[in-house]
Amino acid sequence: MIATALVSDPKLLMLDEPMGGLNAEERQFILDLLRDLNSSGMTLLIIEHVMSALLSIADKLLILDYGRVIFDGRAKEALEDAKVVQAYLGVEAESLRN
């Protein structure tokens, strides 16, 4: 599906769960491809539940929890946000620091 979308040389590529159903090797292949596309100037809009994958390629994240925005900012700062930690790990951010 990604190859089909790339034929028209888009400026924006929208992907819904591109890591879904992939093993670790396939996931890495897709991450490398997306990183290369982004480096070449293409904007990527990705809906994904694999947060670690997004953190390795995204500059900015908008994170939803049950349809509500809980984070909108730099990817590097996402895991330091208490609401993100609570939503993804189910623990209070303070307990991770202790």
N, CA and C atoms as a LAMMPS dump frame, in Angstrom:
ITEM: TIMESTEP
0
ITEM: NUMBER OF ATOMS
294
ITEM: BOX BOUNDS ff ff ff
-5.0000000000000000e+02 5.0000000000000000e+02
-5.0000000000000000e+02 5.0000000000000000e+02
-5.0000000000000000e+02 5.0000000000000000e+02
ITEM: ATOMS id mol type element x y z
1 1 1 N 0.81 -1.187 0
2 1 2 C 0 0 0
3 1 3 C 0.86 1.26 0
4 2 1 N 1.949 1.248 0.751
5 2 2 C 2.806 2.432 0.795
6 2 3 C 3.399 2.685 -0.58
7 3 1 N 3.828 1.629 -1.258
8 3 2 C 4.407 1.776 -2.6
9 3 3 C 3.411 2.405 -3.562
10 4 1 N 2.165 1.996 -3.481
11 4 2 C 1.13 2.559 -4.349
12 4 3 C 0.98 4.053 -4.099
13 5 1 N 0.992 4.45 -2.835
14 5 2 C 0.855 5.865 -2.489
15 5 3 C 2.051 6.68 -2.967
16 6 1 N 3.229 6.084 -2.995
17 6 2 C 4.441 6.814 -3.364
18 6 3 C 4.579 7.042 -4.866
19 7 1 N 3.839 6.317 -5.675
20 7 2 C 3.93 6.444 -7.133
21 7 3 C 3.664 7.873 -7.588
22 8 1 N 2.74 8.557 -6.915
23 8 2 C 2.378 9.918 -7.331
24 8 3 C 3.28 10.989 -6.721
25 9 1 N 4.353 10.591 -6.03
26 9 2 C 5.313 11.511 -5.424
27 9 3 C 4.616 12.574 -4.563
28 10 1 N 3.895 12.144 -3.519
29 10 2 C 3.134 13.091 -2.701
30 10 3 C 4.021 13.929 -1.782
31 11 1 N 3.52 15.085 -1.391
32 11 2 C 4.207 15.918 -0.402
33 11 3 C 3.802 15.491 1.009
34 12 1 N 2.628 14.859 1.12
35 12 2 C 2.087 14.381 2.388
36 12 3 C 1.697 12.914 2.238
37 13 1 N 2.146 12.096 3.174
38 13 2 C 1.785 10.679 3.192
39 13 3 C 1.058 10.401 4.504
40 14 1 N -0.186 9.931 4.414
41 14 2 C -0.98 9.609 5.595
42 14 3 C -1.039 8.096 5.742
43 15 1 N -0.689 7.608 6.927
44 15 2 C -0.65 6.169 7.181
45 15 3 C -1.429 5.838 8.448
46 16 1 N -2.241 4.8 8.382
47 16 2 C -3.013 4.341 9.527
48 16 3 C -2.472 2.989 9.972
49 17 1 N -1.827 2.971 11.128
50 17 2 C -1.266 1.749 11.712
51 17 3 C -0.308 1.008 10.769
52 18 1 N 0.726 1.684 10.259
53 18 2 C 1.637 0.994 9.342
54 18 3 C 2.437 -0.135 9.993
55 19 1 N 2.51 -0.165 11.327
56 19 2 C 3.254 -1.222 12.017
57 19 3 C 2.371 -2.417 12.374
58 20 1 N 1.081 -2.3 12.156
59 20 2 C 0.143 -3.355 12.539
60 20 3 C 0.44 -4.684 11.855
61 21 1 N 0.569 -5.728 12.651
62 21 2 C 0.766 -7.073 12.126
63 21 3 C 2.165 -7.372 11.615
64 22 1 N 3.104 -6.464 11.837
65 22 2 C 4.467 -6.677 11.341
66 22 3 C 5.358 -7.237 12.436
67 23 1 N 6.32 -8.062 12.03
68 23 2 C 7.307 -8.534 12.995
69 23 3 C 8.386 -7.458 13.146
70 24 1 N 9.337 -7.678 14.039
71 24 2 C 10.355 -6.67 14.346
72 24 3 C 11.177 -6.27 13.117
73 25 1 N 11.543 -7.234 12.299
74 25 2 C 12.342 -6.945 11.103
75 25 3 C 11.546 -6.107 10.101
76 26 1 N 10.301 -6.464 9.899
77 26 2 C 9.446 -5.712 8.97
78 26 3 C 9.181 -4.305 9.498
79 27 1 N 8.977 -4.199 10.811
80 27 2 C 8.758 -2.892 11.434
81 27 3 C 9.964 -1.987 11.208
82 28 1 N 11.162 -2.55 11.367
83 28 2 C 12.378 -1.76 11.169
84 28 3 C 12.505 -1.308 9.719
85 29 1 N 12.146 -2.16 8.779
86 29 2 C 12.178 -1.796 7.362
87 29 3 C 11.261 -0.599 7.104
88 30 1 N 10.039 -0.65 7.649
89 30 2 C 9.088 0.446 7.46
90 30 3 C 9.596 1.716 8.131
91 31 1 N 10.15 1.597 9.333
92 31 2 C 10.694 2.773 10.023
93 31 3 C 11.813 3.42 9.221
94 32 1 N 12.708 2.606 8.676
95 32 2 C 13.798 3.141 7.853
96 32 3 C 13.252 3.846 6.619
97 33 1 N 12.256 3.246 5.983
98 33 2 C 11.628 3.852 4.81
99 33 3 C 10.989 5.188 5.172
100 34 1 N 10.233 5.219 6.257
101 34 2 C 9.564 6.454 6.668
102 34 3 C 10.566 7.537 7.051
103 35 1 N 11.646 7.141 7.704
104 35 2 C 12.696 8.096 8.064
105 35 3 C 13.323 8.693 6.803
106 36 1 N 13.584 7.859 5.804
107 36 2 C 14.148 8.337 4.535
108 36 3 C 13.182 9.275 3.817
109 37 1 N 11.907 8.923 3.796
110 37 2 C 10.908 9.774 3.144
111 37 3 C 10.819 11.123 3.841
112 38 1 N 10.828 11.1 5.161
113 38 2 C 10.756 12.341 5.921
114 38 3 C 12.003 13.194 5.697
115 39 1 N 13.161 12.555 5.645
116 39 2 C 14.416 13.279 5.404
117 39 3 C 14.449 13.925 4.031
118 40 1 N 13.724 13.332 3.087
119 40 2 C 13.695 13.887 1.731
120 40 3 C 12.695 15.039 1.606
121 41 1 N 12.02 15.374 2.714
122 41 2 C 11.109 16.513 2.702
123 41 3 C 9.634 16.168 2.718
124 42 1 N 9.305 14.895 2.712
125 42 2 C 7.902 14.496 2.734
126 42 3 C 7.347 14.62 4.154
127 43 1 N 6.146 15.157 4.258
128 43 2 C 5.452 15.236 5.538
129 43 3 C 4.701 13.929 5.759
130 44 1 N 4.818 13.392 6.966
131 44 2 C 4.155 12.135 7.31
132 44 3 C 3.112 12.388 8.39
133 45 1 N 1.924 11.892 8.18
134 45 2 C 0.86 11.913 9.177
135 45 3 C 0.559 10.453 9.482
136 46 1 N 0.923 10.022 10.686
137 46 2 C 0.849 8.605 11.025
138 46 3 C -0.04 8.396 12.247
139 47 1 N -0.979 7.496 12.116
140 47 2 C -1.774 7.037 13.254
141 47 3 C -1.172 5.698 13.645
142 48 1 N -0.711 5.597 14.888
143 48 2 C 0.024 4.398 15.29
144 48 3 C -0.079 4.2 16.798
145 49 1 N -0.187 2.942 17.223
146 49 2 C -0.215 2.619 18.642
147 49 3 C 1.161 2.223 19.168
148 50 1 N 2.091 1.954 18.291
149 50 2 C 3.439 1.575 18.715
150 50 3 C 4.226 2.863 18.956
151 51 1 N 4.15 3.357 20.205
152 51 2 C 4.759 4.641 20.553
153 51 3 C 6.259 4.649 20.306
154 52 1 N 6.943 3.556 20.6
155 52 2 C 8.395 3.525 20.407
156 52 3 C 8.769 3.757 18.947
157 53 1 N 7.959 3.268 18.045
158 53 2 C 8.218 3.484 16.619
159 53 3 C 8.096 4.958 16.274
160 54 1 N 7.073 5.59 16.787
161 54 2 C 6.87 7.005 16.491
162 54 3 C 7.969 7.87 17.085
163 55 1 N 8.392 7.548 18.286
164 55 2 C 9.434 8.34 18.928
165 55 3 C 10.732 8.313 18.142
166 56 1 N 10.969 7.26 17.396
167 56 2 C 12.22 7.16 16.644
168 56 3 C 12.198 7.931 15.324
169 57 1 N 11.016 8.365 14.869
170 57 2 C 10.966 9.063 13.579
171 57 3 C 10.254 10.407 13.614
172 58 1 N 9.489 10.679 14.658
173 58 2 C 8.653 11.888 14.663
174 58 3 C 9.357 13.084 15.29
175 59 1 N 9.08 14.254 14.732
176 59 2 C 9.512 15.506 15.34
177 59 3 C 8.454 15.985 16.323
178 60 1 N 7.195 15.808 15.927
179 60 2 C 6.07 16.291 16.716
180 60 3 C 5.038 15.179 16.855
181 61 1 N 4.413 15.12 18.033
182 61 2 C 3.364 14.134 18.284
183 61 3 C 2.104 14.823 18.788
184 62 1 N 0.992 14.321 18.356
185 62 2 C -0.314 14.68 18.899
186 62 3 C -0.875 13.363 19.417
187 63 1 N -1.032 13.257 20.724
188 63 2 C -1.444 11.997 21.333
189 63 3 C -2.861 12.133 21.868
190 64 1 N -3.685 11.161 21.482
191 64 2 C -5.073 11.124 21.931
192 64 3 C -5.264 9.991 22.93
193 65 1 N -6.152 10.2 23.873
194 65 2 C -6.563 9.163 24.808
195 65 3 C -8.079 9.206 24.86
196 66 1 N -8.706 8.175 24.345
197 66 2 C -10.167 8.121 24.251
198 66 3 C -10.729 9.354 23.543
199 67 1 N -10.069 9.744 22.455
200 67 2 C -10.562 10.835 21.623
201 67 3 C -10.223 12.232 22.099
202 68 1 N -9.532 12.352 23.206
203 68 2 C -9.16 13.669 23.727
204 68 3 C -7.655 13.866 23.592
205 69 1 N -7.264 15.082 23.204
206 69 2 C -5.844 15.404 23.078
207 69 3 C -5.24 15.476 24.476
208 70 1 N -4.213 14.667 24.715
209 70 2 C -3.515 14.721 26.001
210 70 3 C -2.088 15.234 25.853
211 71 1 N -1.606 15.302 24.611
212 71 2 C -0.261 15.827 24.373
213 71 3 C -0.185 16.367 22.962
214 72 1 N 0.435 17.518 22.82
215 72 2 C 0.672 18.135 21.517
216 72 3 C 2.001 18.859 21.623
217 73 1 N 3.059 18.225 21.14
218 73 2 C 4.37 18.845 21.284
219 73 3 C 5.475 18.011 20.666
220 74 1 N 6.689 18.342 21.07
221 74 2 C 7.871 17.666 20.544
222 74 3 C 7.91 16.212 21.015
223 75 1 N 8.262 15.332 20.094
224 75 2 C 8.287 13.897 20.396
225 75 3 C 9.197 13.588 21.578
226 76 1 N 10.326 14.28 21.668
227 76 2 C 11.285 14.032 22.742
228 76 3 C 10.682 14.267 24.122
229 77 1 N 9.673 15.13 24.188
230 77 2 C 9.075 15.492 25.468
231 77 3 C 7.867 14.626 25.834
232 78 1 N 7.41 13.795 24.933
233 78 2 C 6.174 13.034 25.152
234 78 3 C 6.248 12.115 26.361
235 79 1 N 7.345 11.398 26.52
236 79 2 C 7.443 10.44 27.619
237 79 3 C 7.681 11.101 28.968
238 80 1 N 7.911 12.419 28.957
239 80 2 C 8.066 13.155 30.209
240 80 3 C 6.74 13.756 30.659
241 81 1 N 5.711 13.62 29.833
242 81 2 C 4.409 14.194 30.136
243 81 3 C 3.601 13.223 31.003
244 82 1 N 3.12 13.707 32.139
245 82 2 C 2.405 12.852 33.089
246 82 3 C 1.155 12.216 32.483
247 83 1 N 0.425 12.938 31.651
248 83 2 C -0.792 12.387 31.053
249 83 3 C -0.465 11.256 30.083
250 84 1 N 0.625 11.396 29.347
251 84 2 C 1.041 10.35 28.408
252 84 3 C 1.472 9.106 29.178
253 85 1 N 2.261 9.298 30.218
254 85 2 C 2.716 8.173 31.035
255 85 3 C 1.516 7.437 31.623
256 86 1 N 0.565 8.185 32.164
257 86 2 C -0.625 7.571 32.758
258 86 3 C -1.418 6.794 31.707
259 87 1 N -1.616 7.386 30.535
260 87 2 C -2.428 6.75 29.486
261 87 3 C -1.767 5.498 28.923
262 88 1 N -0.455 5.531 28.722
263 88 2 C 0.217 4.408 28.074
264 88 3 C 0.745 3.362 29.036
265 89 1 N 1.127 3.786 30.225
266 89 2 C 1.705 2.839 31.17
267 89 3 C 0.778 2.521 32.331
268 90 1 N -0.245 3.34 32.527
269 90 2 C -1.187 3.099 33.609
270 90 3 C -0.626 3.366 34.987
271 91 1 N 0.446 4.159 35.049
272 91 2 C 1.048 4.506 36.334
273 91 3 C 1.224 6.009 36.41
274 92 1 N 1.296 6.5 37.621
275 92 2 C 1.554 7.917 37.812
276 92 3 C 3.012 8.202 37.454
277 93 1 N 3.261 9.341 36.85
278 93 2 C 4.611 9.709 36.42
279 93 3 C 5.578 9.738 37.597
280 94 1 N 5.127 10.175 38.764
281 94 2 C 5.995 10.251 39.934
282 94 3 C 6.538 8.879 40.328
283 95 1 N 5.734 7.837 40.195
284 95 2 C 6.188 6.501 40.602
285 95 3 C 7.311 5.99 39.71
286 96 1 N 7.425 6.506 38.493
287 96 2 C 8.518 6.104 37.607
288 96 3 C 9.834 6.737 38.029
289 97 1 N 9.756 7.883 38.662
290 97 2 C 10.971 8.607 39.056
291 97 3 C 11.563 8.053 40.344
292 98 1 N 10.768 7.36 41.136
293 98 2 C 11.225 6.847 42.443
294 98 3 C 11.771 5.45 42.333
